[in-house]
Amino acid sequence: MVLKVSNASNVREVIRYYRQPGSRLGYRLFLNGTKHFGFYRSTDSPWAWSKALRRMEDRMGETLAQPAGARVLDAGCGVGDVAGRLAGRFGLRVHGVDLLDAHVAQARRRARRRNLDHLLTFSHSDYAALDFPDESFDAVYTMETLVHAADAEAVLKQFHRVLRPGGRLVMFEYAREAATRMPTPAADMFRQLNDWAAMPSFQRFTYGTLERLTAEAGFSVRGVEDISRGMWPMLRCFAVIGTLPGAGFRAARLRRHSVNTLSAVEFWRHRAFWRYEIHTADKVRTAGS
Ligand SMILES: C[S@@+](CC[C@H](N)C(=O)[O-])C[C@H]1O[C@@H](n2cnc3c(N)ncnc32)[C@H](O)[C@@H]1O
């Protein structure tokens, strides 16, 4: 099937990044294919990854705050584990879209395996060029994917269009310090890794930017919460695991092909200059809507 994509697009780069053997192997080996960070309580072992992943997904469900049966769009669903948790635990009817056909196929398999396919549907699409009619969803969410967008304004416009008036948008996304307010090695690291990992919007999302764009797209911003410290234990584990191979890749001049390993090490080293944020916003009701 031909994928309908938006005009301003880096779709090819995103697909290439997720198809890299290093990327596929890393996510598969460490997180069983899930592609987001975990959230920890202070008493948790940093190595209890699965528990932390599910807790982060529960935070999504709690922030969406929808009744069972609500129609929800997962933009950039990956292999569908977030959608699976939201259906299984919160009773939401989730439709996930993703650029990679392999992710969509895996998401469908996992839904069937969990006996949740009555609540879960998936399609191979670009969230910047959605086919759904206006006001199709009660809520929309992104989990660590909007950073890939080539045109975040266009994506937010799509989310606004497909949400019903009063509907909720929740985005778990990264934001960073302005380049002028960090040391040169940190600024260089962001520029390089955001390029290699096809994350132009992370390069652009300095503190406050996503909040401003969300408001400009017509949403009422309810809040932005910095939960970085709750995810640091997992990032630190990845940095510890990646330190030795990262040095090897560097020495062998294979940096570009080991972007996940390098990201773990470098994003941990420079953690003072970026945040993991939860953005919550509602589509404003207009008179008569
Ligand atoms: C870091 S992964 C997160 C996956 C999933 N949300 C999770 O938490 O496991 C980012 C995902 O967004 C998808 N993605 C990136 N840009 C997209 C776009 N324009 N449309 C649909 N999916 C996109 C990627 O294919 C990838 O599966």
The ligand as an ORCA input file, in Angstrom:
! r2SCAN-3c Opt
* xyz 0 1
  C      10.317      6.605     19.755
  S       9.126      5.726     18.814
  C       7.767      5.671     19.967
  C       6.800      4.566     19.648
  C       5.654      4.429     20.634
  N       4.955      5.681     20.812
  C       6.166      3.935     21.967
  O       6.100      4.730     22.915
  O       6.598      2.792     22.065
  C       8.527      6.901     17.626
  C       7.530      6.277     16.655
  O       6.903      7.313     15.904
  C       6.760      6.873     14.571
  N       6.642      8.071     13.717
  C       7.549      9.063     13.550
  N       7.064     10.006     12.707
  C       5.813      9.598     12.350
  C       4.804     10.142     11.500
  N       4.991     11.280     10.835
  N       3.646      9.473     11.373
  C       3.442      8.289     12.027
  N       4.364      7.721     12.844
  C       5.540      8.372     13.002
  C       8.000      6.044     14.310
  O       7.840      5.170     13.216
  C       8.159      5.324     15.645
  O       7.465      4.115     15.675
*
